[in-house]
């Protein structure tokens, strides 16, 4: 657990650096696309914007995600079994019990968020509470508590907000290039302007794809670790395995989930149709493989 937490601290720094580099490269070439020297003006703006996005994700990202998910914090005396499970597992992990939220949706799912164990929250859907028995619910909560203890929550929160930021930036730039760049390009002579224009267009198209691939890769990696850590915490791998079976068998999509937040959940809440690119673009590893690994631990 301590090795995973330490690795995630370095991963956080690396992710900020990678996304800053991506946004800076994009901003430079799009700036040059509009006017010679425009890249040198756009570059510091992009770096500042990336820093502001990272700070926002660190200090307020959890509140943004919880609000998007329409999650409400449990009141005193509400869901005593869930509260007991969270508090017991927090003691086992040696961390502060996270805040508990409920999403009033019948699709079974859950996620954890926050910047560190002292500022963490766990959100579960009404469907999860209604459809899982206690051992299955313990397995899911232990999985999410492992994300908290391993500091996966900070990494994924950062990735979620930064990927959303990249998507927003590229969308604005693409619209600007389509509807506002023509007259500016007319004054650019020679092949250099054409090359810069081509690079700018390619970057605007590829940047959100690359950012998404990073998000999906990080998400898939962390799920296996949280499954194993959660099973060790409860000392009952079949509980989580059974929960994953029930969650995957429920075909109802989670209405409040979207592509930006899907990777936070214990299982893909969107129930996308399978494609031949699933290995690259899936937010989660295959449920069958996760269950197989849990059964091998028993």
N, C-alpha and C positions, 0 to 999 in steps of 0.2 A: 504493500500500500504506500509506504513512504517513498519507494523508488518511483512509483507511478505519479505521486504528487510532485516530486522533484522534477520528473520529466515534463510534466504539464506546465510547470513554471517556465522552463526553457521553451516549451512549445508555444506558450503565450507570447513571449518576446519574438520568436521566429515568425509567428503568424502576423503580428503587427508589422514587422519588417517587410515580409513578403507582400502584404496588401498595400503598404505604403509605396513599395517599389512598383507594383502593378498600376496603381492609380497615378503615380508620378509619370510613368512611361506613357500612359494613355493621355494624360493632360498635356504633356510636352508635344506629342505629335499632333494632337487635335488643335492645340494652340498654333502650331506652325502651319497647320492646314488652313486656318483662317487668315493668317498674316505672317510674313517673315518676322521672326523675333517674338512671335506670340507665345512660343513654347517657354521662353525664359520668364515670361510674366505668369503663365499658367502653372509652372512648376511649383513655386513656393505656396501658391494658393492651394494646390493639390495636397502638398505635404501638411499644411495647416488643417485642411479639411479632414485628412486621414487621422491626424492626431485628435481632432475634436470628436470624430466618430468613435475612435478607440476609447476615449475618455467617457463618452456617453454610454457605450456598451458596458464599460466597467462599473460605472456608478449608477446608471439608471436602466441598463438593459433588461434586468429582471422585471422591473415594473412595466416596461414596455411589452415584454412577452406575455406577462400575466394579464395585462389589460387586453391585448389582442386576443388572448384565449378566453376572455370573459370569465376568468377564474375569480372566485370570491373566497376570502379567508374564513376559516371555520370559526364559529363563535364558541364561547365556553360552554361545555356540556354537549356539544354537537359531535356526532360520530365518535363515541368513546372508544370503540374497538380500534378504529384507525389511529386515533391519538395514542392509545396504549402501544400499538405496534411501532409507531414512529419513535416514541420516547424510549421504548425498550431497545430498539435497534441502535438508536443514537448513543445510548450508554455502552452498548457492545462495540461501537466504533470509536468511542471516546471523543465524541464531538457534541456541540450544542444542538439540541433538537431543532430542526428547521421549522419554519412556519408551514402550516398546512392549508392548502387551498382545494376547493372542489369546483369542477366544471360541470354544469348541469347539462350533460349530454349522455345519451344512452350507449354510445360506442365506448367499449372498455379500452382505456389507455391511461398513461401517466407520464409525467416528466419532472425533472428537477432543474432548478435554475438558481442563479446567484453568483457573486464574485468569489466567495470563499465559504467555508463551513459556518462561520459566524454570521453570514448574511445570506443564508440559503433558504429556499422554499421548495416544497414538493406539492405538485398539483395532480389530483386524480379525478377521473371522470365519475359521474354518477353510475354509469354502466359498469365500471370496474368494481365499485362497491356492491352493486346489486348482483353481479354475475360470478364473482369469485368467492371461494370459501376462505377461511382464515389462513390456512397454510399457503394458498396461492397468493393471497393478498400480501402476506409476509414476504414471499419471494419477490414480488414486484417492488415493494417498498425497500427491501434490502438491496435490490438492484439499483434503485434510485439513490439510496443512501451511500452506496459505493461510489456513484458519480460525485456525490458531495465530498466524501472523504478523500477521493483521489484528485479532487479539483478539476475533474472533467467539466463541471458546470461552467467554470470560468472560460475554458477554452471554447466550448460550444456556444456560449453566450456571445463571446467575442466574434467567432466565425459567423454566427447568425446575423448579427448587426452589421458587420463589415461586408458580408455578401449582399445584404440588402442595400447597403450604401453604394457598392459597386454597381448593382443593377440600376439604382436610381441615377447615378452619374452617367452611365453609358446610355440610358434612355434619353436623358436630357441632351447629351452630346449628339446622339444620332438624329434627334429631331432638329437640333440646331444645324447640323451638317446638311440635312435634307432640305430644309426650308430657308436657311439663312447663309449658307456657305457659298452659293453659286457666284454671286457678284464679287465676293472677296477673292475667289480663286482666279477670276478672269485676269487679274493683274499680275499673276505669278507666271513668269516665263521660264522656258527651258524644261529639261527633263527632271530637274531636282524637285520642282513643285509637284509633278505627277507622282514621283516616288513617295514623297511625304504624304500626299493625298491617299495613295494606295495603302501605305502603312497605317495611317490614321483610321481608315475604314476597316481594315483587317483587325486592328486592335479593338475598335468599338464592338465588332462582332464577336471576337474570341474572348475578350476579357471576362464577361459574365459567365461564359462556359468554363473557363479555367478556374474562376473563383468558386463556381458550383462544384467542380470536380474536387477541389481542395476540401470543401465542406463535407462532401459525401465520403471521401476517404477517411477524414478524421472521425466522422460519425461511426462508420463501420468498425474501425479499429477499437474505439472505446466501448462498443457494445459487448464484444467478447470479454473484455476485461471486467466490465461491470457484472456480467452474468456470473463469471467465476468468483469474483469477490463477494457478490451477494449470496451465492450458494454456500460459500464458506462461512459467511456471517450467520446464516440461519441453520447451518449444518444439515440442510435438507434440500438438495438439488431438485428432487422431484416436484417440490412445491412450485418453483419458478418454471420448470419445464411444463407442468400442467397449465400454469397461467398463460404461458406463451401459446400453447395449443388453443386455449379458449379465445384468446385475443385474436389470433390469426384466423380462426374459424368464423369469427364475427365479421361479416362483410360490410357492415354499416360504416360509412365514412364519418369521420369526426368533423362536424360542420365548422367548428371554429379554427381548425388547423389550416395552414397554407404551406406553400412550398418553402417559404423562408423558415418556418418553425418546425416543419415535419421531422427534421433530424433530431430534435430534442426529445421526442417521445420514445418510449420503450419499444414500440413497433410502429411501422409506417402507418400514420393515421389516414392517409389519402386513398389507400387501396388502388394504386395506379395499375393499369393493365400491363402485364409483363411484355418486355421487348427484348430484342437481341443485345441491347446495350445495358441491360440491367446490371452487369458486373461493374460498370463504370458509374452509372447514375443512380443506383439504389442508395437510399439514405441509410439503410440497415442491412446487415448480413442476412442471408436466408434463414428464416425461422427454423426450418428443418435442421440446418447445420447447428444452430444454437442449441436446439433441443438435444441433438446427438451428442454434443460436447458436455451438456449438463448430465445426460444419462451416463456418460463415461466416467463422471466424477462420483456417481453414486456407489 
